[in-house]
Amino acid sequence: MIERRKRILIIEDDKPLADLYRSSLRFSGFDVDVAEDGVTALWKIEQNRPDLIVLDLHLPRLRGEAVLSEIAERPELRNTPVIVVTGSDARLTIQQAKAILRKPCYPELLVSIIQQHLVA
């Protein structure tokens, strides 16, 4: 039996950074999709549910906090791990996030954290 590759959704409006994360995650064996804003992210989550979400908080159209709240309110998504990657200087205590990483975040660190949360 062939094991299905884990699907990651990167929600990041900084295109060069999103591309860097996408290529690092693909190289590490994940299927990766990218959304540049919160509204598109929710649509993509509905279309093809990810196994894990990498979420920036400062997004156009719908902020990351609102995306996180929407995920938490949906029973079918509630257990989807979310890793927040943000440039915010605020002290973050986001209950729904499995990890909070500050930008700049090295792709190797992100891959390592994702692998920890997707252990079968």
C-alpha positions in Angstrom: 0.0 0.0 0.0 1.3 3.4 -1.0 1.2 6.0 1.8 -0.5 9.3 0.9 1.8 12.3 1.1 0.8 14.8 3.8 -0.7 18.0 2.5 0.4 21.3 3.9 -1.4 24.7 3.3 0.9 27.7 3.6 -1.1 30.9 4.2 1.4 33.7 3.6 1.1 37.0 1.6 4.8 37.4 1.2 5.3 35.6 -2.1 9.1 35.1 -1.9 8.8 33.7 1.6 5.8 31.5 0.6 7.8 30.2 -2.4 10.8 29.4 -0.1 8.6 27.5 2.3 6.8 25.7 -0.5 10.0 24.5 -2.2 11.5 23.4 1.1 8.4 21.4 2.1 8.1 19.8 -1.3 11.7 18.8 -1.2 11.0 17.2 2.2 8.2 15.1 0.7 5.0 17.1 1.3 2.3 18.1 -1.0 2.0 21.9 -0.7 -0.6 24.5 -1.5 -0.3 28.3 -0.9 -3.0 30.9 -0.2 -2.0 34.6 -0.2 -4.9 35.8 2.0 -7.4 34.6 4.6 -10.4 34.4 2.3 -8.6 32.3 -0.3 -7.2 30.1 2.6 -10.6 29.2 3.9 -11.8 28.3 0.3 -8.7 26.1 -0.2 -9.2 24.4 3.2 -12.8 23.5 2.1 -11.7 22.3 -1.4 -8.8 20.1 -0.2 -8.4 19.8 3.5 -4.8 20.0 4.6 -3.1 17.8 7.2 -1.4 20.9 8.6 -1.6 24.6 8.2 1.3 27.2 8.3 -0.4 30.5 9.1 0.9 34.1 9.0 -1.2 36.5 11.1 -0.9 39.6 9.0 -2.9 38.8 5.9 -5.0 40.8 3.5 -8.8 40.4 3.2 -9.1 38.3 6.4 -6.5 38.3 9.2 -4.8 35.2 10.4 -6.6 35.4 13.8 -9.9 35.2 12.0 -8.8 32.2 10.0 -7.6 30.5 13.2 -11.0 31.2 14.8 -12.9 29.8 11.8 -10.7 26.6 11.9 -11.4 26.2 15.7 -15.2 26.6 15.2 -15.5 23.9 12.6 -15.6 20.4 14.1 -14.1 18.8 11.0 -11.1 21.1 11.2 -10.6 21.5 14.9 -7.9 18.9 15.1 -5.9 20.2 12.1 -2.5 21.3 13.5 -1.7 25.0 12.9 1.8 26.5 13.0 1.8 30.3 13.2 4.8 32.0 11.6 4.7 35.8 12.3 6.8 38.9 12.3 4.6 40.3 15.1 6.4 41.6 18.1 3.4 41.0 20.3 3.6 38.3 22.9 1.6 35.5 21.4 -0.4 33.0 23.4 -2.5 31.5 20.7 -4.3 28.5 22.2 -5.1 26.8 18.9 -1.5 26.9 17.5 0.7 23.9 17.9 3.8 26.2 17.6 4.5 29.8 17.1 7.6 30.8 15.1 8.9 34.2 14.6 10.0 35.6 11.2 12.5 35.2 9.8 12.0 31.5 10.2 14.6 29.2 8.5 12.9 26.7 6.3 14.8 23.8 8.0 13.2 24.8 11.3 9.8 25.0 9.8 10.2 21.5 8.2 11.4 20.1 11.5 8.4 21.5 13.5 6.0 20.2 10.8 7.5 16.8 10.9 7.1 16.6 14.7 3.4 17.4 14.4 2.7 15.0 11.6 4.2 11.9 13.0 1.9 9.1 12.0 
